[in-house]
Amino acid sequence: MARIRFYTDEQVARAVVTGLRRRGVDVLVVGEIIRGLMVIHEVLEADEMAGRVEYL
């Protein structure tokens, strides 16, 4: 059976996201994804990122 994944933005209360995760719901917050991409950008040089796909 396929799992449902929820994507939320920063407007959803943190307590809602935390509560859903505690209950086993797969919740991704757009801000967390962006912060993850920023870390990748800070760690890798442009030539190291060429031709790569990153999964968060």
SULNORUR-V893719 format. One record per residue. N is the residue number from 1. PHI is phi as a letter, one per 30 degrees, with the letter a starting at -180 (999 if undefined). Layout:
n=N phi=PHI
n=N phi=PHI
//
This chain:
n=1 phi=999
n=2 phi=d
n=3 phi=c
n=4 phi=c
n=5 phi=c
n=6 phi=c
n=7 phi=c
n=8 phi=b
n=9 phi=c
n=10 phi=d
n=11 phi=d
n=12 phi=d
n=13 phi=e
n=14 phi=e
n=15 phi=d
n=16 phi=d
n=17 phi=d
n=18 phi=d
n=19 phi=d
n=20 phi=d
n=21 phi=d
n=22 phi=d
n=23 phi=c
n=24 phi=i
n=25 phi=d
n=26 phi=d
n=27 phi=b
n=28 phi=c
n=29 phi=c
n=30 phi=e
n=31 phi=e
n=32 phi=d
n=33 phi=d
n=34 phi=d
n=35 phi=d
n=36 phi=d
n=37 phi=d
n=38 phi=d
n=39 phi=d
n=40 phi=e
n=41 phi=d
n=42 phi=d
n=43 phi=d
n=44 phi=c
n=45 phi=d
n=46 phi=e
n=47 phi=d
n=48 phi=d
n=49 phi=d
n=50 phi=d
n=51 phi=i
n=52 phi=c
n=53 phi=c
n=54 phi=c
n=55 phi=c
n=56 phi=c
//
